[in-house]
């Protein structure tokens, strides 16, 4: 990784620089050195001395938000230009008395390539000593009953291990739901590389410890073996184990990445980029992705304005951003929080997404008075999408069956509902007042879509007789036949909408 230090003295002259770290020093009091072409790409920037704001502005484009570390006294100045620049870069303000400790943490926090994956529940094996029947709920949970007191006993284990490399800490988050009076534990063993029987690490994690993601950091590389133990009486549903490279508190997936979680241990992640701090705020929901992490970063960064990335790591590649009222409410609050922090109004927001992300954009976008919603390859009717799988799309995208078969949302009366009832209620809300209000809706769709081929017409019907502006473009083919054209149209319309918004806002 590459570190840029802007200060009065070069830390690398006296400190121990970790292996693999390249250090670039620029004198904060000098006119020379603030040339982004000479500095090149950097992973983290340290500002430990007062510096002319114009010099920082000169190298601003090499500084990624959430990776600018600023000494507390430097950040406390009253210069408005500096304060705005620090806001644009979401600067991390901290004490820098212990330089070596800060340097040692850099490779653990600001490495370049994020990673996230999961141990799937279908890769589990029930303990032969566990007496109760066990069954799968699709790819969501392994379900069984626990009925014994005394010591914890092994319930199940994963047949696959997690590769662990000692230069990068791992964060583990097991999904599980339980009822009754039972308790669970997670047991993790590290089998040392090059051996089959040397256990370098053995640890049992209680429910109290599992309230937060657990961090595995050990000097030995190898493979992590995971299993669930339980005792008491009740039903346990065990889901996948998510594992990611840990940034030691600097964020999830990306520096500044934020995690939201509910009482069912289901997660969503958000990442905020301040951009130029001027409207609009662009919100992008990631599409279906088995690899965990954010998507759309460079596309959204290229627009220049603040943006918020949202991703859903549940099931095989996402649960369409539908969750408990608790988790959905927290995501709604995060969106509201960023609108308010920027000093924007709801009309200064654009929601967007492709495929699964289009559902998130429409679902959450309709809860705000957004300026626009931009959707590519839209999906709206999840029940219809599941029904089409039998004949139109056999053995493909089976995740939708997990969603509709184990639907856990309720209706307005608080009673269990189905996916079809949910879609009906959603469309009724869109047909009602205010519906989408003055929000513009832009869609690019596939005319022979083998997922939800009626999505565009479903939305159009819901806005019949209303003043909603809908702009759409159809392409020949099935859902994944012409993604380049869909993405090109999506990006082009995004730019056009922003240009028109900016012109209108500036009185043009």
Secondary structure, 3 states (H helix, E strand, C coil): CEEEEEECCCHHHCCCCCCCCEEEEEECCCCCCCCHHHHCCCCEEEECCCCCHHHHHHCHHHCCCCCEEEEHHHHCCCCHHHHHHHHHCCCEEECCCCHHHHHHHHHHHCCCCCCEEEECHHHEEECCCCCCCEEEECCCEEEEEEEEEEEEEEEEEECCCEEECCCCCEEEEEEEEECCCCEEEEEEEEEECCCCCCEEEEEEECCCHHHCCEEECCCCCEEEEEEEEEEEEEEEEEEEEEEEECCCCCCCCCCCCEEEECCCCCEEEEEEECCCCCCCEEEEECCCCCCCCCCCHHHHHCCCCCEEEEECCCCCCCCCCCCCHHHHHHHHHHHHHHHHHHCCCHHHEEEEEECHHHHHHHHHHCCCCCCEEEEECCCCCHHHHHHCCCCCCCCCCCHHHHHHHCCCCECCCCCECCHHHHHHHHHHHHHCCCCCCCCEEEEEEECCCCCCCCHHHHHHHHCCCCCCCEEEEEECCCCCCCHHHHHHHHHHHHHHHHHHHHHHHCCC
